[in-house]
């Protein structure tokens, strides 16, 4: 979403536009997709993006791979793909079961009817408010590193085989900034929905995640750049 430009008012505010202005006469293609993880990047590159014949492929990533893997319940063999991918898969399966099973069909009709009830919604909201917030599953960190690095390695090998350079840009995290805007400060203080300890958990874990990933990429000769290490990013509220 950061590469895509989520939250920007127009194309002129995106990273790609800034790059294109500073790297003329090169053309920059914005291939960012909201919510994508490295496994989806790899698939997108192989099936479609390489057809544009890029001279350089840039993976602007990292944050999603750690966040989605440690805050969402899933199996280790599902890492590298956004949780929404599996939610859609489950919905498609349920739709099929509804068509072939009268019992399933009745159950979904009852659920849809209840969801339209104002009383039911209020009860559900009160119950969900009492559910404890999610904590980070740090046991997934190493598995996330290996999955992420493996997908980047495949992207690098494929890009080179097609005559393109490959570089990884690690997405920055607000938790690594020293001076936040008022809006950024509010986001960090309030946390994300259902995740109130983000500020205490994620920045440190993300630093560890990136450090381990860098070792693997350096070993494999893959170029990387970490925006979190930039003094300009860390010390300026304008960046």
C-alpha positions, 0 to 999 in steps of 0.5 A: 500500500505504501508503494501503491500510494494509499493515503496520497491525494494524487499521483504526484505524491507517490514515491514512484512520481518522485523517483521519475522526476529525479531519474529522468529519462527513466520511466517508473511503473507503479506496480504496488498493490495494497496488502501484498506480501512477498509471495504475491509480489513474486507471483505478480512479477513472474506472471505479468510485470516482467512483460513490461521489460523492466531494466530494474525491479524494485521490491518495496516491502518487508513491513507487511510480511512481518505484520501479517505473519505475526498478528494473524493466526495462520499455518507456516506454509501460508506465510508470504500471502496476505490473510485476505487471500485465505479469507476469500478462499474460505468464502468461495468454499463456503459459497460452494457448500451453501449451494450443495448443502441445505443445512449450510444454506439455512445457516447462512440465511439465519446469520444474514438475518441476525446481522440485520438485527440492531439488537444483535449488532449491539450485543455483538459489539459489546461482546467484541469490546471485551475480547482481549487485544491481540499480541504479537506472535514472536515465535513466527519471526524466524519463519517470516524471515526465511519466507520473505528472504526466499521469495526475494531470492526468487525474484532476484534470480528471475529478474536477472534471468530476464536481464533486469537488476533487482533491489530491495527497499525495506519499507520504513516504520514510524516506530523508528522515527524520532520526531513524529507529526501530530497525526503520526503520534496519534496513530502510534499512541492509539495503536491499530484496531485490536492491537494496542501494544504495537508501539511496544512490540512491532518496531523492535521486532521489525528491526530484528526481522530486517537485521536477519533478512539483511544477512541472508540477502547479503550472503546471496549478493542481493542489493538492499537499502533500509530507509529506517537507517536514514538520518533524514527519515529518522530525524525529520518530521517532514520525511 
